[in-house]
Amino acid sequence: MSGSVMSELSARLDVLKTYKLFVGGKFPRSESGRVYEVTDSKGQWLANAPLGTRKDTRDAVLAARAAVKGWAGTTAYNRGQVLYRVAEMLQGRREQFAAEVATAEGLSGKKAAALVEQAIDRWVWYAGWTDKVAQIAGSANPVAGPYFNLSVPEPTGVVGVVAPQAGYGYSFLGLVSVIAPVIATGNTAVVAAAADAPLPALSLGEVLATSDLPGGVVNLISGRTADIAPTLASHQDVNALDLAGAIAGEGPGAARALEEAPADTLKRVLRPSLDPAAQDWTRAPGTDRLLSFLETKTVWHPLGQ
């Protein structure tokens, strides 16, 4: 091999990854065309992430709304199969995600790998609940009359999710922990990814796109939480909010403002803790989040003769 060829090979530039939003099962750039720098825990540049806007968020809500009927109408068993497929796909890319989580959250490789494996297990855990949650959320009610009276859980609809921030610990595991129960119960989600560590979330979009999850069931928007979250809180076509990653304080994107905005549209709001840092995502999840975004439909049916 000639010296000139060797020189060219040694001088080549790395092909850096271009991260994009995940909306409607596709990977659009932000409508603004803008990006922002993502750095590691030491302030070193990692990549540019798309700077999602209010318009991007509204587009994601449209995609989520269009997917509600099909996803809610899918059998619980099939939803479980889809969630299990997500776990399979994530398992195949666990080394990539461990590296991204370690860099984004300033963790050791061993700790990051353990968190990714726990995130995989969480997908499997919620997959197992899809066809069982009706047994604990529904009931056959005693009535005084010749009727059956049945209470049946149904999805709430489109859920806006403010994902946990990396600054409060284990944001990728937290991300999976808030998305999986929303879609396990037949809802669709629009997720404001952690502004300080969006790359694992945007990579998760690639996993979801190559699983069997229909387009629009999960939509991932990166950017400033103060731009994305208030749009979700006030949007008339969003039925509920999960404020897992909302911060305390005042101003747009803060928990108090995000709790007040949904009052005009009567959204259900889940705010598990007044202090996001108090949320331990490594604990067993329980069924609270599964039950948070379900509506109860009661049916009366006359007894047959």
Rosetta blueprint (number, residue, H / E / L):
1 M L
2 S L
3 G H
4 S H
5 V H
6 M H
7 S H
8 E H
9 L H
10 S H
11 A L
12 R L
13 L L
14 D L
15 V L
16 L L
17 K L
18 T L
19 Y L
20 K L
21 L L
22 F E
23 V E
24 G L
25 G L
26 K E
27 F L
28 P L
29 R L
30 S L
31 E L
32 S L
33 G L
34 R L
35 V E
36 Y E
37 E E
38 V E
39 T E
40 D L
41 S L
42 K L
43 G L
44 Q L
45 W E
46 L E
47 A E
48 N E
49 A E
50 P E
51 L L
52 G L
53 T L
54 R H
55 K H
56 D H
57 T H
58 R H
59 D H
60 A H
61 V H
62 L H
63 A H
64 A H
65 R H
66 A H
67 A H
68 V H
69 K H
70 G H
71 W H
72 A H
73 G H
74 T L
75 T L
76 A H
77 Y H
78 N H
79 R H
80 G H
81 Q H
82 V H
83 L H
84 Y H
85 R H
86 V H
87 A H
88 E H
89 M H
90 L H
91 Q H
92 G H
93 R L
94 R H
95 E H
96 Q H
97 F H
98 A H
99 A H
100 E H
101 V H
102 A H
103 T H
104 A H
105 E H
106 G L
107 L L
108 S L
109 G H
110 K H
111 K H
112 A H
113 A H
114 A H
115 L H
116 V H
117 E H
118 Q H
119 A H
120 I H
121 D H
122 R H
123 W H
124 V H
125 W H
126 Y H
127 A H
128 G H
129 W H
130 T L
131 D L
132 K L
133 V H
134 A H
135 Q H
136 I H
137 A H
138 G L
139 S E
140 A E
141 N L
142 P L
143 V L
144 A L
145 G L
146 P L
147 Y E
148 F E
149 N E
150 L E
151 S E
152 V E
153 P E
154 E E
155 P E
156 T L
157 G L
158 V E
159 V E
160 G E
161 V E
162 V E
163 A L
164 P L
165 Q L
166 A H
167 G H
168 Y H
169 G L
170 Y L
171 S H
172 F H
173 L H
174 G H
175 L H
176 V H
177 S H
178 V H
179 I H
180 A H
181 P H
182 V H
183 I H
184 A H
185 T L
186 G L
187 N L
188 T E
189 A E
190 V E
191 V E
192 A E
193 A L
194 A L
195 A L
196 D L
197 A L
198 P L
199 L H
200 P H
201 A H
202 L H
203 S H
204 L H
205 G H
206 E H
207 V H
208 L H
209 A H
210 T L
211 S L
212 D L
213 L L
214 P L
215 G L
216 G L
217 V L
218 V E
219 N E
220 L E
221 I E
222 S L
223 G L
224 R L
225 T H
226 A H
227 D H
228 I H
229 A H
230 P H
231 T H
232 L H
233 A H
234 S H
235 H L
236 Q L
237 D L
238 V L
239 N L
240 A E
241 L E
242 D E
243 L L
244 A L
245 G L
246 A L
247 I E
248 A L
249 G L
250 E L
251 G L
252 P L
253 G L
254 A E
255 A H
256 R H
257 A H
258 L H
259 E H
260 E H
261 A H
262 P H
263 A H
264 D H
265 T H
266 L L
267 K L
268 R E
269 V E
270 L E
271 R L
272 P L
273 S L
274 L L
275 D L
276 P H
277 A H
278 A H
279 Q L
280 D L
281 W L
282 T L
283 R L
284 A L
285 P L
286 G L
287 T L
288 D H
289 R H
290 L H
291 L H
292 S H
293 F L
294 L E
295 E E
296 T E
297 K E
298 T E
299 V E
300 W E
301 H E
302 P E
303 L L
304 G L
305 Q L
